[in-house]
Amino acid sequence: MKLSKRLEAIASFVSSDGAIIDVGCNHAHIPIYFASKEPERTIIASDCKLESLNNAFKDAKKYKVMEKIQFIVTDGLNGIKIHPEDTIIIAGLGTRTIKKILTPEVLNQGNHFILQSNNYLYELRLYMMQNQFLLKNESVVWEGNKVYVVMNWVKVNKPVSYSSFELQYGPCILHDKNREYMMEQYNILVQQLNNVKGSNHPEVERMYLEEMEKIKKLEWF
């Protein structure tokens, strides 16, 4: 199965050991991909609605891996046994939903989470940092007119500290000096600034200007 760029980025972070658990799997392309490559591996595809798995069933049958994937209808990770060596993938959902799935119990059990949220990346990074997870890698993926950030989190069981700037834009993204991504973020700030100009909210305008200045101070920007 040919994966999209976003799914390729997710697949690149999957560890070589343990089960692969794809939460909210939709078409289950990641489970199908790995079931084709590693048929002896435990692979779980879960979604909260049976109807959502219909296309996954069809594709799994097409690629002759239906029996190699455990399809589970459940809310989040409810009822799924997590082992420390497993890779848990949650992609294509919003941060608030992801946080509901990643309860303290789940985070205590799992050591490796690959997350791709559609919004509030600062909030997601902060939540994982507070639960003593280290952001090992981040991959910025451009597909059409959309940009996705895929995060690879590993448990370290000791305090992790990222600055507010790192939480906002990604410590790995900043370390890798991803100018294209930061230019995109800068342009978003410009647009937001233009939207509030003249709206009698000088404190909001000042906030956007200060954030833009922080980005401009990056020596590689």
C-alpha positions as CSV (number, residue, x, y, z in Angstrom):
1,M,0.0,0.0,0.0
2,K,1.3,3.5,-0.9
3,L,1.1,5.8,2.0
4,S,0.5,9.6,1.9
5,K,3.3,11.8,3.0
6,R,1.7,12.4,6.3
7,L,1.3,8.6,6.9
8,E,4.8,8.0,5.7
9,A,6.0,10.4,8.4
10,I,4.0,8.5,11.0
11,A,5.3,5.1,9.8
12,S,8.9,6.3,10.1
13,F,8.5,6.8,13.8
14,V,7.0,3.4,14.6
15,S,9.4,1.3,16.7
16,S,10.6,-2.1,15.7
17,D,9.3,-3.9,18.8
18,G,5.9,-4.4,20.3
19,A,2.4,-4.0,19.0
20,I,1.2,-1.2,16.7
21,I,-2.1,0.4,18.0
22,D,-3.7,2.9,15.6
23,V,-6.5,4.8,17.5
24,G,-9.2,6.4,15.4
25,C,-7.7,4.6,12.5
26,N,-10.3,5.6,9.9
27,H,-9.2,3.7,6.7
28,A,-6.5,1.9,8.7
29,H,-3.8,2.5,6.1
30,I,-1.0,2.4,8.7
31,P,-2.2,-1.0,10.1
32,I,-2.6,-2.4,6.6
33,Y,0.8,-1.1,5.6
34,F,2.6,-2.8,8.5
35,A,0.5,-6.0,8.3
36,S,1.7,-6.4,4.7
37,K,5.4,-5.8,5.8
38,E,5.4,-7.5,9.2
39,P,2.6,-10.2,9.2
40,E,3.7,-11.7,12.5
41,R,3.4,-8.4,14.4
42,T,0.4,-7.6,16.6
43,I,-1.4,-4.8,14.9
44,I,-4.6,-3.2,16.3
45,A,-6.9,-0.8,14.4
46,S,-9.5,0.8,16.6
47,D,-12.3,3.3,16.0
48,C,-15.3,4.4,18.0
49,K,-17.9,3.5,15.3
50,L,-18.2,0.3,13.3
51,E,-19.3,2.3,10.3
52,S,-16.0,4.1,10.3
53,L,-14.2,0.8,9.9
54,N,-16.1,-0.3,6.8
55,N,-13.6,1.1,4.3
56,A,-10.8,-0.3,6.5
57,F,-12.3,-3.8,6.2
58,K,-12.6,-3.4,2.4
59,D,-9.0,-2.3,2.0
60,A,-7.7,-5.0,4.4
61,K,-9.4,-7.6,2.3
62,K,-8.1,-6.1,-0.9
63,Y,-4.5,-6.4,0.4
64,K,-5.2,-9.8,2.0
65,V,-4.3,-8.8,5.5
66,M,-7.8,-8.9,7.1
67,E,-6.8,-11.7,9.4
68,K,-3.5,-10.1,10.4
69,I,-5.2,-7.0,12.0
70,Q,-7.3,-6.9,15.1
71,F,-10.2,-4.5,14.4
72,I,-11.7,-3.1,17.6
73,V,-14.7,-0.9,18.0
74,T,-14.1,1.2,21.2
75,D,-13.8,4.7,22.5
76,G,-10.2,5.7,22.4
77,L,-8.1,2.9,24.1
78,N,-10.8,1.5,26.3
79,G,-10.4,-2.2,26.7
80,I,-7.1,-2.3,24.8
81,K,-4.2,-3.7,26.8
82,I,-1.1,-1.6,26.4
83,H,2.4,-2.9,26.9
84,P,5.5,-0.7,27.5
85,E,7.1,-1.7,24.2
86,D,4.0,-0.9,22.1
87,T,3.7,2.0,19.6
88,I,0.4,4.0,20.0
89,I,-0.7,6.2,17.1
90,I,-3.3,8.9,17.4
91,A,-3.5,11.0,14.2
92,G,-6.0,13.3,12.5
93,L,-7.9,14.2,15.7
94,G,-7.9,17.5,17.7
95,T,-5.8,18.0,20.7
96,R,-8.8,18.1,23.1
97,T,-9.9,14.7,21.9
98,I,-6.3,13.3,22.0
99,K,-6.0,14.5,25.6
100,K,-9.2,12.7,26.6
101,I,-7.9,9.5,25.1
102,L,-4.5,9.9,26.8
103,T,-5.7,9.6,30.4
104,P,-3.1,9.4,33.2
105,E,-3.7,5.6,33.2
106,V,-2.9,5.3,29.5
107,L,0.2,7.5,29.9
108,N,1.4,5.4,32.8
109,Q,1.1,2.2,30.7
110,G,2.5,3.4,27.4
111,N,6.0,4.6,26.6
112,H,5.8,5.6,23.0
113,F,3.1,7.8,21.4
114,I,3.0,9.1,17.8
115,L,0.7,12.0,17.7
116,Q,-0.6,14.3,14.9
117,S,-3.1,16.8,16.0
118,N,-5.2,19.1,13.8
119,N,-5.0,22.0,16.3
120,Y,-3.7,23.5,19.6
121,L,-0.2,22.1,19.2
122,Y,1.1,24.2,22.1
123,E,-1.5,22.6,24.4
124,L,-0.6,19.1,23.3
125,R,3.2,19.6,23.7
126,L,2.6,21.1,27.2
127,Y,0.4,18.2,28.2
128,M,2.9,15.6,27.2
129,M,5.8,17.5,28.7
130,Q,3.9,17.7,32.0
131,N,3.5,13.9,32.0
132,Q,7.3,13.4,31.6
133,F,7.4,12.6,27.9
134,L,10.3,13.8,25.7
135,L,9.6,15.0,22.1
136,K,12.2,12.8,20.3
137,N,11.3,13.9,16.8
138,E,8.9,16.1,14.9
139,S,8.2,15.9,11.2
140,V,6.6,18.7,9.2
141,V,4.6,17.4,6.3
142,W,3.1,19.5,3.5
143,E,0.2,18.0,1.6
144,G,-1.5,20.3,-0.8
145,N,-2.3,23.5,1.0
146,K,-2.1,21.9,4.4
147,V,0.7,21.5,6.8
148,Y,0.9,18.7,9.4
149,V,3.2,18.2,12.4
150,V,3.8,14.6,13.4
151,M,5.2,14.2,16.9
152,N,7.2,11.3,18.3
153,W,7.0,11.1,22.1
154,V,8.9,8.8,24.4
155,K,8.5,8.5,28.2
156,V,11.6,9.4,30.2
157,N,10.1,9.4,33.8
158,K,11.8,12.6,34.7
159,P,11.0,16.2,34.4
160,V,11.1,17.6,30.9
161,S,11.3,21.4,30.3
162,Y,10.5,23.3,27.1
163,S,10.2,27.0,26.8
164,S,6.9,28.6,25.8
165,F,8.5,29.4,22.4
166,E,9.5,25.7,22.0
167,L,6.0,24.6,23.0
168,Q,4.5,26.9,20.4
169,Y,6.6,26.0,17.4
170,G,8.2,22.7,18.4
171,P,11.6,22.1,20.0
172,C,12.7,19.7,17.2
173,I,11.4,22.0,14.5
174,L,13.4,24.8,15.9
175,H,16.5,22.6,16.4
176,D,16.2,21.5,12.7
177,K,15.9,25.2,11.6
178,N,12.9,24.5,9.5
179,R,12.6,27.9,7.9
180,E,9.7,27.0,5.6
181,Y,7.5,26.0,8.5
182,M,8.5,29.1,10.6
183,M,7.7,31.3,7.6
184,E,4.3,29.7,7.4
185,Q,3.8,30.5,11.2
186,Y,5.0,34.0,10.7
187,N,2.6,34.6,7.8
188,I,-0.3,33.3,10.0
189,L,0.6,35.9,12.6
190,V,0.7,38.6,10.0
191,Q,-2.8,37.6,8.9
192,Q,-4.1,37.5,12.5
193,L,-2.6,40.9,13.1
194,N,-4.3,42.3,10.1
195,N,-7.6,40.9,11.3
196,V,-7.5,42.7,14.6
197,K,-6.1,46.0,13.4
198,G,-8.5,48.8,14.2
199,S,-10.6,46.6,16.4
200,N,-9.8,48.5,19.7
201,H,-7.8,45.6,21.0
202,P,-4.3,47.0,21.2
203,E,-3.1,44.3,23.7
204,V,-3.9,41.6,21.1
205,E,-2.1,43.6,18.4
206,R,0.9,43.9,20.7
207,M,0.9,40.2,21.4
208,Y,1.0,39.3,17.7
209,L,3.8,41.9,17.1
210,E,5.9,40.5,20.0
211,E,5.5,37.0,18.7
212,M,6.6,38.1,15.2
213,E,9.6,39.8,16.7
214,K,10.6,36.6,18.5
215,I,10.5,34.7,15.2
216,K,12.5,37.4,13.3
217,K,15.2,37.1,16.0
218,L,16.0,33.5,14.9
219,E,19.4,33.8,13.2
220,W,18.4,31.3,10.5
221,F,14.9,32.8,9.8
